[in-house]
């Protein structure tokens, strides 16, 4: 009878030491990606939830401490992990109280080179008291998107530098979205790709690149509305300065945008020669 009881205890311990314990005995870790597919250059936003189920609070990511939270990323079916492009930890030191969750959001691409197209796998790992706790693996894809329009920006006193701007679309959450991608040459720098919102593919978007670095995009989001986005595209910075909805671009847009649509101020269609003359300082193809 005593031997039977010992076998039962050993069997129970093996269950505790298995996958159930990794989630419930000490630490629970869960990662959630904003999307399953991202456009090249788009921030890879994710959220991590950590819950301390021990009977004591402890600090994580303190200098010279063995308790740390970090992330592992691989590409495709490769077993070799991608190396972080930053020495600093992705998560600042924090106190993980007993019984309480800790939550934070971050951009994975700011610590790992994820500009290449392909499939990636990531997970969060916490080392505590010599034990490794892992979240479930999350898979996401990085894709180029389908290009609908592109343009090139030149910079004063930077003759060798150019910036290619592309309007691309991709299906997200069963709806088509338009994105603005920006890449510098010859440096190859990729700026954060901007999600411009819902996009109706039947209507061609408008891209305007001004000499002072102001970039304006107008695209149809629904049958009744357009979205206008203004971005400052400068040598060392890119910033969204305005985004609004236009029910009628002929009425709501500025004079500059009406010229972009090839319309005169009195509502009459401009000649091709006049429109070309007014747009001589930018190039689209």
N, C-alpha and C positions, 0 to 999 in steps of 0.2 A: 504493500500500500504506500509506503514511504517512497519507493522508487517511482511509482506512477505519479505521485505528486511532484517530484523533482522534474520529471519529463515535462509535465504541464507548465511548470514555472519557466523552464528553458524555452519552451515553445512560445510562451507569452512574451518573453524578453526579446525573442527574435523578431516578433511583430513590432514591438516597441522600437527596436533598432532599425527597422526598415523605413520605407517611404512615409509611413504614417507619422513617425516621430519627427522626421525632418521638417514636416509641416506643422506639427501640433505640440511636440514636447518642449521645444525651446524657442525657436524663432520661425516666424512666418514671413516669407518674402514673395511679393507679387509685382510683376511688371506689366504695364499696359502701354502699347504703342498708339499714337494718335490715329495712324492709318496703317494699312497693310502694304500700301504702295506709295512711294514718294518720287517726285520728279528730281532729276539731277540738280544738285545745288539747294534743294529745299531742306530746311531744318528738320532733322529726324527727332521729333518731339516725343518724349515718353514720360511715363509717371511710374514711380516706385512706391510701394506701400510696404513698410516693415512693421511687424508687431512683435513686441517682446513678451513672451509667455513664461519667462523665468520669474523667480521670486526676488530679483534684485535689479536695480537700474545699473546701466553701464554706459560709458562714453564710447563713441565710434569715431574712427579716423583722427584721433588725437596723435600728435607727433610722438614718435618712438613708442607707439603702442601697438600690440599685436592684434587688437580688435579693429578690423577695418572692413569697409564696404567698397567693393569695386565691381567692374563690369568686364565681361568677356565677349568678344565679337569675332566671328569667323565669317568668311565669305564662301558661299556655295557649299560644296561638300568637303571643303578643306578642313583639316584638323588643326592646322597652324593658326594660332590666334593673331589678329591684327594688333600691332603695337600702338599704344596711345601716342598721339602727337604732342601731348602736353605732359609735363612732369607733375603739375598740380593735380590733386585729387578732384574727381568730378563732384564729390559731395563734401561740403564743409563739415568740420567736426560738430557733432550733435550728441545730446543726451537722450538715450533711449530708455524711457521710464517703464517700469514693470506694468504690464497689462495695458499699456497705451500704444496706439499706432503712431508711426512717424511717416509723413508723406512729403514727397518733393517731386518737382518736374525739372527736366533738363533737356538739352539738345545733344544727342549722341554724336552728331557729326562735328561738334566742337572739340571732341577728344579723339575721334578716330577718323581716318581718311575714308570717306564713304562716297566720293564723287564718281567712282567708276560704276557703270551699269552692272546689274547682277542681283543675285539673291544673297542676303545676309542673315545671320543668326546671332541673337544676343541674349544674354541672361545676366542677372545680378547675383553676386556672391558675397556672403558675409562670413568672415572668420571670427569666431568667438570661442574662447577657452580651448583653442586648438581644434575646434570642430568647424567643418565647412558646411554652410547652409546655402542652398541654391534656389533660385526661382525657376519656374518652368521656362524653357527656351521659347523665344519669340522670333518668328521669321518675317522678314519684310523684303520688298523688292525696290530697287532704284532703277527708274526707267527714264528715257530721254523725252517722252511725250511726242505728239505729232505736231510738226511745225506748220503754222498757218500764215505767218508773216515774220519778216526779220528786217533789221536795219543796222547800220554801223554808225557809231559816234566817234568823232575826232576831238582832240583836246588841244587847246592853244598851248604852245611851248612844249608840247609832247608829241613831236612829229612821228615818232616810232610807236606810239601807243594808240591802240584802237580798242573799242569796246563793241562787241557784237551783242545785239539785243534780239531775242527771239520770243515770239508769242507762240506757245504750244498748248495743246489741250490734252486732257486725259479724263477718263471716267472715274469718279470718286463718289462712293455711297449712291451708286445707281444714277448719278447725274454728271453731266459733262462740265468740267471746270477749265477755265483759261488761266495760264501761268505766264509770267514774265521771267525769262532766263537771261543772265548777263555774264559774259566771259571776256576777260581782258587778254589782249595779245601784245607783245610776245610772252608776257609773264605766265599766261595760262591761269590766272586767278579767276575763280568762280565765285560770284557773289550770291548771296542768299536768294533763291528763287522765290518769287512772290505769287501767292495764290490770289488771282484777281476776282474769283467768284464764279457763279454759274455762267455758262456760255452756251448760246444757241449756235450750232455749227453752220446753220443755213445762212447766217449773216456774217459777212467778213468784218473782222475788227479793224479799227483805225489806230495806227501808231504814228506819233509825232515826236520828233527829236529836235529840240531847239538848240541854238548855238550856245546858250548859257547853261546847258545841262538839264533843262526841264524836259522830262519825258511824260507824255500824256497818252493814255490808252483809253479808247472808248469802244465798248463791245456790248452787244445785245445779250441781256441776261434772261429776259422773258419776252413774250409777244408785245407787252405793253411798256417795257422799261429797258434802259441802257444803264451801264455802269461806267462812270468816268473815274480814272485813277491818275493822279499826278505824282510823279516821283522825281526827286533831285538825284541826278546821276552825275556825281562829281568825281574828280580824279581819285580821291582817297575815301569817298563815302557815298553810300546809296541810302536814301531815306524816303519813305512814303510821306507825302505832305498833305494829300487830300484824297478822299474816296467818297463819292456820292452817287446817288441814283438820279437819272434823267428820264423823265416821262416822255420828253420830246426834245431831242438834241437840237433841233432847228430853233427852238425857243429858248432852251435852258443853257446851251453852250455859249461860251464866249465868242467874240468875233474871230479869234484865232481858230477855234474849233469849227466854226462855220466855214472858214476858209479851207480847213482840213477836209471837210465834207464836200468841197468844191462848190459852195454856194455863196452868192453875193449877199450883201447886207439887205438888199431889197427883195431877197427871195428868189432872184432870177439865177439861172445857171450861168456860171462863168465859162468863158472860153477856155479851151485846153491850154492855149498859149499863156493866158493871164495866170492861170493856176500854176503852171510850170514856173513862171517867173517868180511868183510869190514863194514857191517852195524850193528855190534854187540852192538854199543852204543846207538841205538835208537830202538823204538818199534812202529810198526804200526799194526792196526787190523781193 
